[in-house]
Amino acid sequence: MTLNQLKADDTRFLATEQREHITYIRESWTLLYELYNDWYEEMMDHVATDEPGQLVLLIGPTHVGKTAMMKFCDRILTEIARKAGRAVHGSAYIRLPASVGSKYDKGETYRRLHEAMLPMIPESFVTYGDPRDGAVKRSMIPRAGRAPTHAALLRAVVNRMNDGYAASFLDEVGELPLLLKSNAVMEAAMAIKEIADLSRKTAFIGGGPEVAPLLWQNAQLTARIQPIWMHPLDYKVKCHREQFAGVLNALAKELGPAYIKSDIMDVKHAMFIMQHVWGTVGLATKVILRMVSRSLRREGAPLDWPLLEAGIKRAHDSLRHQMTIEHAMFAAAKDPERRADYWASAGYLNMRTTAFHAKSYEKTVDIDPLDTAPEEVVPITSGRGNKGTARPEEPKRAPVNGLPGEDRKAA
């Protein structure tokens, strides 16, 4: 067979049962290890309190498990509503729409929430005839009414939330600071806050370290947003190493010996994986499932360690610089005294301090002693006349060195 021929006779593909099992592990199977269970309990505490207009921000690095946690809580609330006999799903999970033209689409957010709450309309179940057989085209069938306005969609969402929904989950908030213009970031945050205010229910939003400046804008917004810092497992902490190894062992057992060899997840291999994925369970799970599929398709055999080791190293090499920057941002975001370090790392993601309120990037300046003479102030002599419009000075970027996972040793 030449390279130009289509491999139509290539039967090396996963069986339907294999694909469904791997999809179940990826989408539905959730192991509540100790740290993950703490985050879950904290989220459900906010739901049980039923505080009107409460915003809960799940903030953490990539692959730490924010989306999986939100979907898991959504399934739990749906099951609670079903057992209670309610005619609602219990909660609504959506992905926030991507920004287009540096603008946040509130209308699309309302539509997605509305579709997540309401079942499909009867029109979606109607089978239309084929126009080639003489049937009238669907586009030619007159429809009553007009497209709902943003206000109408928001009112529909609020009414549906008041019918018995416990919470709403809005994912991928981290795109807002990266794609929106300066004032649009606050407008988007206030639009999400408006949904929580009017529905009088808790709204969960999830994003990476780039959403941290939303916590630094003003006292009113900061008081309404309760952050849940979802940090990776630390290789230097013994209990974290035990939790990570336990997750991998449980994953191997759930997959079964037909998908992965039973002795592949010993302590030595688990610690190797933990170091190379920066303690993020989600990244380790994704690479393992990817290598399982590859082994079944190419070799027709369960996953063995050499193939998994190669996949882990490849993921580490491709993500090492970005993960180092993101972890540095996450560590600096938790400490108010390290905002200069935060913006130094954020510069690599093309984030600008001018997109946020001045309080989010100004640095605390110590008061000079009384016996120190003040420096001479040099007046600005620019002839352009646009005083006060200069871009604020950004902190100098620190060099990327000391990448994690290379020289760490167990405590």
DAKAMO-V430676 format. One record per backbone hydrogen bond with DSSP energy under -1.0 kcal/mol. CO is the residue of the C=O (numbers start at 1). NH is the residue of the N-H. If there is no record, write none. Layout:
CO/NH  CO/NH
This chain:
6/8  7/10  11/13  15/19  16/20  17/21  18/22  19/23  20/24  21/25  22/26  23/27  24/28  24/29  31/33  33/37  34/38  35/39  36/40  37/41  38/42  39/43  40/44  41/45  42/46  43/47  44/48  45/49  46/50  51/54  54/203  55/226  56/205  57/228  58/207  59/230  61/64  63/282  65/69  66/70  67/71  68/72  69/73  70/74  71/75  72/76  73/77  74/78  75/79  76/80  77/81  78/82  79/83  80/84  81/86  82/85  90/166  92/169  94/171  103/100  104/106  105/109  106/110  107/111  108/112  109/113  110/114  111/115  112/116  113/117  114/118  121/124  122/125  130/133  130/135  131/134  137/140  138/141  149/153  150/154  151/155  152/156  153/157  154/158  155/159  156/160  157/161  158/162  161/164  167/92  168/204  169/94  170/206  171/96  173/176  175/179  176/180  181/185  183/187  184/188  185/189  186/190  187/191  188/192  189/193  190/194  191/195  192/196  193/197  194/198  195/199  196/53  196/200  202/168  203/56  204/170  205/58  206/173  207/60  208/211  209/212  211/214  212/215  213/216  218/222  219/223  220/224  221/225  224/55  226/57  228/59  229/231  234/237  237/241  238/242  239/243  240/244  241/245  242/246  243/247  244/248  245/249  246/250  247/251  248/252  249/253  250/254  251/255  252/256  256/259  256/260  259/303  261/264  266/270  267/271  268/272  269/273  270/274  271/275  272/276  273/277  274/279  277/280  279/233  280/284  281/285  282/286  283/287  284/288  285/289  286/290  287/291  288/292  289/293  290/294  291/295  292/296  293/297  294/298  295/299  295/300  295/301  303/261  304/308  305/309  306/310  307/311  308/312  309/313  310/314  311/315  312/316  313/317  314/318  315/319  316/320  319/323  320/324  321/325  322/326  323/327  324/328  325/329  326/330  327/331  328/332  329/333  330/334  335/338  338/342  339/343  340/344  341/345  342/346  343/347  345/348  346/349  346/351  347/350  352/355  353/356  357/360  358/361  358/362  369/372  386/389
